[in-house]
Amino acid sequence: MNLSITSTSTSNTTNDTCPTPLLWPPKEVDSRKSRLIVCIIAVFVHTIFWLQPIFCSSIRQKSMQWIYVYLVTDIFLIFRFFFTYIVRTTTTDCEPDPAWITFVCYFDATFDNYFNVLEVYILLALNICRYIQIAYNVNVYQVYKKLLVIAHVSIYALTAISTIIQLVFGWAQLLIIFRSSCQVTYTNIYIQVFNIITAFALPILLNVVVIYMSVRHVRLTSTLQRATHVSAREKYNRTLVIQFLIFYLIWVSLWSPNVILYQISGGTNLVGIFRLLNSIEIALDPIILAALDVRFCQAWRRMFNRIKSEVLKHSVNQGRIGPTTTRPNMFSIKTAQLRTTVM
């Protein structure tokens, strides 16, 4: 594996006797404050979202496995940011262990791209499964269980293998920049073209093709059944296609700049802006998915109604069983019963 080590100009902030190579200078920390705020918001949004499958068994379904796996990649990306931020703002060692520096730099430089590439292929798998469900009325998650397992393993393994091979054979090298973020650079234009095709162009093109096929099928079916009654299934399929199309347009606009810039090893200013967009996409993912998928809306409605009924029941019970109170500083005088005597 090829390593390239450079240092930034830190004459104003760094003592020559203690270089602190892992510590970000104030300028680097300030440039990431916006992403820090967005990632903190993302933590709260994802936490609220994951309360649904924890407490609502109705949305713990096999047909939602790709959605949950996709959101798990978001959690790993959030973890990556906080891990890097904490290490880079608290490590004041003058000469950290070289193995630790290498690990932090590999983690910083490759982790983000790996999970972002996973996301586009996870969405492709989700899209294909939905098309089969729409066009052929087949429950993919019951009929093709083994193929789904193979698809999961292939997506996670092949993406990692591609990165490892490029580093091992020297087609890519790790650029370790002291007191700044590390980067992966590529040694020739051919490997850059290969990465742009496999990490961006190919999966996006395949997703567009599958979306077009789904839209075309729904349109043809609607045309044929326009004169007759449109079934509930066709309405549901049409809703699925529209929901995924809206989500995909928003997602591509926020996700693609960061991935493209990573493959061409762009400048630091653009990296900061595009990674901020990527962080915004991570924070918005649960909101968009929950808003567009009727199953999440129904789960939230049931949960809200359950909480509302419990609150009302508690208040009614409190009203029925009211404590008997006596007024303070009050006393009562009981008069003795008068006896009547006959004289």
Order of alpha helices (4+ residues) and beta strands (2+ residues): beta-alpha-alpha-alpha-alpha-alpha-alpha-beta-beta-alpha-alpha-alpha-alpha-alpha
